[in-house]
């Protein structure tokens, strides 16, 4: 046992010495303290550049050059007051309904149109961008990357020294917990930096609290919606979701920023609202539109009627519908066709399914298809699964349907096949149904209420709640006469 321990100590010591000799400790641009990092600034920027390309594969850039330029302008204004003003920052609005913002190493910062919809001033936008810039200036991702890398190295050493593979796995789990533990402090530090950059840029640091209140309300609504739909809530990752707005430490860092001498406290509410007027809200046309239980896709030219009363999720690479009890699932994806083979041959050659049973050729609204049963790995474990492939234009649409109950694999088969057979080309008369909803600005007349606005809203689910959230009046309050408010059309 002593020999094993000695090997471990010697190996770890050697690796730490080697790591220090190769990289040493870098000076934190914010604090001036030494940080343990395993990459130079040039490597950090290269890492950001590489992952930026991956982000743009996963997300579309929102197609509005004027709005993109505006966000870049506000981001630059804040970043120029940061501790790393030498970097060239790239601020990108992503075409996603998700409520999110995040940063990559080297100055790549993203905000979704989904988050922007809930903001109500330029100062609030600057608060979000400043917070994300704080992650870059303090090199949070680099420090986490370095800690994770070191953890993996040490885990491998433990495995090699003990001869027990599990040792590396355990150490990896512990290391991951350590890295995740940095989150709270890093988020608070980014909030402090964001508030400081906000103040130095001429904005009121109070905007940070406004953003927290807006997103806390949005989070509560999302939790209520997720509970009704029997799914996990989709919540913004950052300090805005982890801090209550009465957080003592948060108040301290924002109060400190308020002491910074500034000539003005810019808010620019109407400027921001006018810039986001006509911005897409909810599903975008390039991702497809869910209305009721129908899914319309203008660009790809098709429509599907999904099972009634099932919860529908429009993912970047799939359409997913599941029962409210979460015991039935329909998963729809698309692949390009490259060879003139039959739908059955596509299943065997492309999907690698060689255990098809009870198969039959089908015609779905003039489109060739094939359907069969197979055994496959599913979110419920290995199950009997209905698999169908429909050819449409130069694509193969793949429908996978499964029931959780292993004793009743066909429990939802009729419902799943009904949806599969509903797949058809989009009619010219349905172009409007395939169009995205957009934010519109109106001036509130005296006596108008959100309930009244909700009655004529294009929003399908909880329209009054959503209008209140969009206008920072959740859960109560009414528009002031003459003020600009957002509606959805």
N, C-alpha and C positions, 0 to 999 in steps of 0.2 A: 504493500500500500504506500509506504514511504517513497518507494522508487517511482511509482506513478505520479504522486504529488510533486516530486522533484522535477519530473519530466514536464509536467504542466507548468510549473513556476518558471523553469528555464525557457520553455517555448514561448510563454506569454511575455516574459521579460525581453527576449530576443526580438519578438515582433514589435513590441512597444518602442524599443530602441531604434529599430529599423524604420518604423513609421515616423518617429520624431526626427531622425536624420534626414528622411526624404521630404518631409513636409513641415515639421516643426509646428509651432503654435502661431496662428495668424492673429493680427491685431483686429479687434472688432471695430468697424468704422464708426459705430454709434457710441460705444462705451469707452473705447480705448483699452479695454482689457484684452487679455489673450484668450483666444478660443481654439479648441481642438478641431481642426479642419484637415481634410485629406485632399484638397484641391486648391489650385491657384485661382485668381480672379479670371484669368483667361479660360481655364477649364470650367469654371462656374458659368461663364457666358456661353461657352460651347454646349454645355449641358442644357441650358435654357433654350438655345437655338435649336438643338436636336428635338427637344420635347415640344417646342412650339409647333414644329411640323406635325407631330403626332396629334396635338390638340386640334389642329385644323383639319385633320382627317376624321376626327371624332365629331367635331362641331362645324356647322356652317358659320361663316362670318355674316353678320346681319347686313343685308343689302340696302344701306342708306349711307351714302358718302358724307352727306351733311352732318348726320348724327355721329358718325365715326370721327369726323374731324373735330366736332365739338367735344366729344369725350377725350380725344387725344389732347386737345387744347387745355382742358381743365386738369387732366392728368399731368401734363407738362408743368403747368403752373404750380402744382403741389410738389412734384418731384424735384423741381429746381431749388426748392427750399429744404431738400432732404440732405442726409449725411453722405449720400453718394450721387451728387449732382453730375459727376463726370460720366455716369452711365447714360446711354440712350434708351429711354423707356418707350415701350410700345404698348399702348392701351387699345384693347380690341373688344368691341361689343359682339357677343356671340348670339346667333339666332336660335335661342333656346328658351322655352317657357320656364325652365328651372329657375329658382330663386337662389342665385349663387354669384360669387366673385372669388377669384383665386390668383395666385402669383407663381411664376416659375423663376428659377435663378436667373440673374443677369438682367432683369428689368422687363420681363414679359408679364403683363397684367391683363386680366380678363374680367369682364362683367357681362352678365346675361341680360337680354332685354326683359326677361322675366323679373329680375331684381329691379331694373330701372323703372318698371311700371309702378312699383310701390313707393318710389322716392318722389318727393314733392318740392325739391329745390336744388339749385346748383350746389349749395353748401352741403346738402346731404350726399350728392354724387361725389363731391370732393372728399367727404368724410370716408366713404367706402374706398375710393382710390388711394387716399392717404394711408388708410389702414393696410391695404395690400402693399403699398410702396414700403411700409415699415417692415414687412416680411423680407423684402429684397434688401433693404439697407442694413438690417441686422443679420442678414445671411442665415435666416432660420432654416431654409430648406437645405442649405449646404451643411449646416451643423447637424441637422437630423440625418442627412445622407451619410455624413462622416461617422456619426455614432452607430448607425445601422451597419455600415461597412465594417467598422471595428468589431462590432458584436458578432457578425458572421465569421470574421477571421478567427476570433477567439473561440467561437463555437466549434469551428473545424479543428482547431488545435486540441480542444478538450476531447473531441471524438477520436482524433488520431492518437492522443496520449493514452486514453483509457481503453481504446479498442471497442467502445460501446457507442454505436451510432446514435442512440437515443440521447446521449449527453449533449450532442450538438443541437438536437431539436429542442431540449429543455432550455438550453442557454439562449437559443434563438427566440423562444417565447419570452424569456425574461428580458432579453434585449429589446424586443418589440415593445414590451410594457414600459421600459425605461424611455424609449423614444417617444411613445405616446404620452408619457408623463410630462414631456417638455411642452406639450400643447398649451396648457393653461398659462404658463409664464410667457411663452412666446406670443400668445394672443394678447395678453395684457400689455406686453412691451410694444406690440404693433399698435395697440390702441393709444398708448402714450405717445408714440412717434407720430401716428396719424393726427392726433389732436394738436401736437406741436407744429407739424407741417401745415395743418389747416390754419392755425393762427398766423403763422409766418406768411401765409399766402393771402391773408386778408379776410379769411372766413371765420365765423364765430364757431369756436370749438363746441358750443352747445349743439351744433348740428349732429355731433356724434350721438348724443342722447336721443335726438329726434329719430335717427336711423334705428337705434336700438328699440325704441317704442314701436315704430312702424313694423319692424321685422319680428318683434315679440308677438304682436297682434297677429301677423300673418302666420307665425308658427302655431299659435293657438288654433287658428282656423284650420290650418293644414292637419293638425292632430285630430280635430273633430271630423274632418273629411276622411282622413285615413282610417279612423276607427269605424266609420260608417261603411267604408269600402273594404274593411278587413285587410289592410296592408300597412306596411311601415311608412311613417311620415317622411316626406322629403324636405329636409331642413337645412338651411344655410350653415356652413361648417364653422364659421368664425366666431369671434368674440361676441358678435351681436346675438348669437344663439346661446352662448354660455354665461353671459352676464345679465342679471336683472338690472333695470335702469337705476336702482337704488344701491347698487354695489358700492361699498365704501371705498375700495381701492380704485375702482373706476372713477368715482367722483374726485378722488385725490389727483389722479393723473390729468383729468380734464380741467380741474381747478388750477393746476400748475400751468397748463397751456394758456388759460385765460389771463395769466399774469404777463404774458408776452405782449409787449407794446405794439399795437397795430393802429393804423390810421382809420380803418373802417372795418365793419363786420358785415361782409357781403353775404347775401342770402340768394338773390336772383331767382325767386320763385317763378315768376311769370316767364322769364327767359327759358328756364328749364322746361316748364310745362309746354311752351310753344315748340321747343326742340323735339319733344317726345309726342307731340300731337300727330296722329295717324300712325303711330308705331303699332306693329302687330301685337296682339294680346292673345295668350293661349297658344294653341297649335298653329304652326306656320304652314303655308301651302306646300313648301318643299318637303315637309315632314308628314303631311296629310292632316285632314281635319276630322275630328270626331264630333258628330252631331246626333244626339240621342244614342241609338245603338248602331248607327251607320258610320262607316269610315270612307271618306272621299279623298281621292288623291288627284289633284288637277294635273300635276306634271307627269305622272305615270299613267293617268287616264283610266282609272278603275274605281269601282265602289264595291264594298262588302257590307252586308248586313250581319252584324255580330249578334250573338245570343242576347235576347232581351233580359234585362235585370242582371246581367253580368257586369262586373267591373272591367273597364277597358283602360289599358295603358299603352300609349303610343311611344314606344322606345325608338332610339335612333336607328336600330337595326332589326326591329321586330314589332309586330302588333300582338299584344298579349291580352287575352280576356279570361277572367276566372269567375267562378261562382262566388256569391257573397259568403258562403260557408267555406270557401277556398278548398273545395274537394273536387273541383273539376277545372280543367285548364285547356285553352286553345291557344296555340303558339303559331304565328304566321311569319314566314320569312321569304326572301326572294333571292334567287341566284341567276346570273347571266347564263343564257344558253350558248354553247360554243360548237356543239356537234348535232347533226340531224339524227337524233336517236328518239325512241319512243319515251313517254313518261315513265313506263315501267323500267326501261333500260336506264333512265336517269336515276331512278331510285337505287338501282343495283350498282351502277358504275360511279355516280357522283356522290350519292349518299351512303354508299358502302353497306347497303341493306341486302343481305342474302338469305334472310329468314322470313320473307313475305308469305302471308297466308290469306286465303279467301279473297284474292285480288280480283279486280274487275276494271275494264276500260270504261271511262265515263266521258260524257260530253257535257260541259258546263257553259251554257249560254253561247254555244258556238266554238268553245275552246276545248282542245283535247286534254284529257286527263287520265289519271289512274289512281285507284284507291285500294288499300289493303290493310291488314293487321300485321303488326310485328311486335317483337319484344325489345324494349329499349330502356335506357337509363333516363329517368325523368326527375323533376323536383320531388316526386313522391317516392323515389327509389325505382328499382326495376319493375316495370309494369307493362301490361298489354296496351299497345298504343295504336290508335288509328292514324295512318299516314296517307296523305293525299297530295298529288302533284298536278297542278294545272298549268298548261302552257298559255302564255298571253304575250303577244308580240314576240320579242326575242328574250323573254324571261321565263323562268320556272318559279311558280309560286308554291310554296311548301306549307301544308297545313298539318300540324301535329296536335292531336286531341287525346286527352287522357283523363281517367277518373282515379281518384285517390284510393277508392275501395277496390282492393285486389280481387275480392270475391265477385265484384260486379263491374267488370271492365267496360261494359257497354252502357253503363248508367246514363251517360250524356251523349251517346253516339248519335242518336237521332238529331239532337240539337246541334252537335258539331257538324254533321253532314249537311244540315239545313243551311248553316252559315257557309260551308264550303261551296255548296251549289248556288249560293247567292252571288258569287263572284262574277262580275260582268264589267263591260266597258262603260265608262262615264258618258252620259248623254250630254249633248250640247246644252239642253235645257237645265242641266244640273250644275253648270259652271258656277252659278252663284252659291250653291250649297257647298262647293269645294273651296270657296273663298274664305280667307282668314278674317277673324274679328279684329277690329282696330280701336285704339284709344281715340276719343274725340273730346275736344274741349268745348264747354258751353259756359255761359255766364248764368249763375243761379238767379232765378227770379225770386221775388219775395214769397215766402211761404212754401217753397218747394221742399219736398222731403225725399230721403233716399228710398223710402217705400214706394213713393209715386214714380220715381225714376226706375226702380226695379221692375215695375209693372210693364214698362215698355222697353226693357233691356233685352239685348240679344243673348245675354248670359243665361245659360241653362240651369246651372246649379247654384243655389243660394245667392241670387243676384243682389239682394240688399246687402248681405254680408260683404260680398266682393266689392261693391261700389263704396262701401264704408272703408274697407281696407285700402283701396286705391287712393282715397282722398283723406287718409289719416283721421277718420272719424269712427273707428271701430273701438268698442262695440256700440257706442251711443254718440249722439250729436247730429246736428243737421247743417246743411250748407248755409253760409251767410249770403244774404242778398247781394248780388253784384260781384261775388267772388268767382274766380275760374274754378270749375270742377271737371273731373274726368268722368266720362261715361264710356260705354263700350257699344260699338255698332258693327 
